[in-house]
Amino acid sequence: MADSAGIQQGSPAIGASGLVPAAPGAGGTEGSGAAGGSARIAVKKAQLRSSPRPKKLEKLGVYSSCKAEGACKCNGWKSQNPPPTPPRTDQQSSTVNLQEPCRSCSHTLGDHVTHLENVSEEEMNRLLGIVLDVEYLYTCVHKEEDADTKQVYFSLFKLLRKSILQMGKPTLEAQESPPFEKPSIEQGVNNFVQYKFSHLPSKERQTIMELAKMFLNQINYWQLETPSQRRQRVPNDDAAGYKANYTRWLCYCNVPQFCDSLPRYETTQIFGRTLLRSVFTVMRKQLLEQARQEKDKLPPEKRTLILTHFPKHSFISAPPVARPLYYSTSPVSVDPSTCGSVSPARKTASVLEPNPVGEKRKPSEPLPYEENKRPRVVGDIPMELINEVMATITDPAAIPETSLLSAHSARDEAARLEERRGVIEFHVIGNSLNQKPNKRILMWLVGLQNVFSHQLPRMPKEYITRLVFDPKHKTLSLIKDGRVIGGICFRMFPSQGFTEIVFCAVTSNEQVKGYGTHLMNHLKEYHIKHEILNFLTYADEYAIGYFKKQGFSKDIKVPKAKYVGYIKDYEGATLMGCELNPSIPYTEFSVIIKKQKEIIKKLIERKQAQIRKVYPGLSCFKEGVRQIPIESIPGIRRKEMKDPDQLYSTLKTILQHVKSHPNGWPFMEPVKKTEAPGYYQVIRFPMDLKTMSERLKSRYYTTRKLFMADMQRIFTNCREYNPPESEYYKCANLLEKFFYTKIKEAGLIEK
């Protein structure tokens, strides 16, 4: 989505001089000087790579360690007669030769390049590219005034020098590697556009997509302000977090634009919400100001996009999926370095679900209809009919009474109704070493310890107590009448992408009420909110059946390297896993399925009512007719023409009539990309009269239904892509009526 957008752009990584990077807080505007500087570096590299091999050796020898006998420790050749001032990087260095001695170790330059004599040209050219990047960064270090930026340049300078000495590939050593946050800015913007604008007509949706592309492109070439500049502008901001992101941006996005020996990433693909929030306000202000100043240079549609449609708040602040999320607490922070390997060997068949620490979960609410809008799919049942059926289903009088204990009711239906009435509550709780102890939470933890001890008699009580009160573990507790009746104890491993379910149980006298299923559904939604989409657990023989019902399987989706050493392998238990789907509202899933079943049932009843239509009796026999074709009897389903030649002739005649119709001109040939930009992104299955003619000649249409389906696709595609007021839309409607008239005249469908 981050393709080139409408605003003119270059690479702002280099300043107007083309030599030194622009001040990182310069504002993110692009200019020809930046692109020219980057181009000059590329030209210099090309010139150096085309030089004679001795010249290349002389250049590389300056940065190579001495290989003379005697274990010389000199790590770079230095001229005996250096110039009084360092030469500019855009000028050729003073002439040297391989026999000239080094002023550091007295060995010749040739002794510094003996290891390069048999190196291939490709490897030689790669090292020369690193050499020019080293020289460029050396200049940057001496001309940069900002301390944080200078430190990053110097670190990259040392990294590249080391790569030349070791003839290795430059690799940035960091605790984290890209991407640094999920979802990325690009994914967040895509999700936002789909979530907010997917219901719009195609042209309006295309407009928003163009704006999103422009926005992402600007971020990829945006010049971040330095941490010191940001501290002056926003003194109360998270300085440490911004500095970390700024350093990553320099190393992975900014510097690699002109030092191509370093791997380069797009800003929008490796950063997420945190970076976007820190730059959005300033970037929006400057972009709008720039657009106003240059509005005469911008095309009218691009100017309108920026000045009228640009959002006031961060794109990525909207929910990534069209479903409600009910947890408001921040994710539990777990230090991977302290992750233990403990894991229980056995679980009981009764299970529970988690919630924010000490915070009551809000009952699930159905999504408003407006938030459920989605693009229509060809062949869908008309929305008017769905709404009509929905109206009858939402009417309580129209819904048949079903017992909560019947075979057709969901397992968690009774528990869900109790939660809505406030009979039961769900809370995610845990012990803490940093906060003041909460008496109620401590009482609940003691209650959970008792529940797990009674329901898991084979687990040592000391072990249960240690894990329940371990600050690294959390427990989704089920509260009824103020006391704990069940829970799920779990430990989150965010860095590994999974959560281990440790204990799960419901007290004996409260089982078989759907509490276990409802608990697990709450646990799933809690983890979707915290972007952890995999569960792992060791289940004993009594619990395997329960976990299977909750979507767990012995087919583990998490790579083994992710969980080995984090959870304990238990003898006599089975490792099971569950992969979550972030688009499913698990606590309301059974309600949605039930409603869908009711809709389908009503639609089937309506269809059956149409099929069971009673036709009047035949009167032709009273008038002396002895026999009639069976196909002419009303209500008898027509058979396809058995004679393929007859079918071919009939379809050919109909197609000829359609092609010669005054409203057939827009559909004669396939749509050209140049005439309708984005057409093939909107229309997945294009069709036209020329293609139909070719299919007819090849005898593709063996039945009338195939022929009618292709023709109908032409009209449906046209109405999908074009607005109702357009000429194409009207042509499709008129031609469709004409086509069905001809089909009826040919006897292919009933009149």
PyMOL commands that set and color helices and strands:
alter all, ss='L'
color gray80, all
select helices_A, chain A and resi 32-49+53-61+109-112+114-116+121-143+147-166+185-197+202-220+227-233+239-257+267-270+273-293+300-309+315-317+336-338+369-372+383-393+396-398+413-421+439-455+461-468+508-510+515-529+544-549+560-563+586-611+620-623+630-632+644-659+665-667+679-682+689-697+704-721+727-745
alter helices_A, ss='H'
color red, helices_A
select strands_A, chain A and resi 424-429+474-480+483-493+498-506+534-539+574-579
alter strands_A, ss='S'
color yellow, strands_A
deselect
rebuild
show_as cartoon
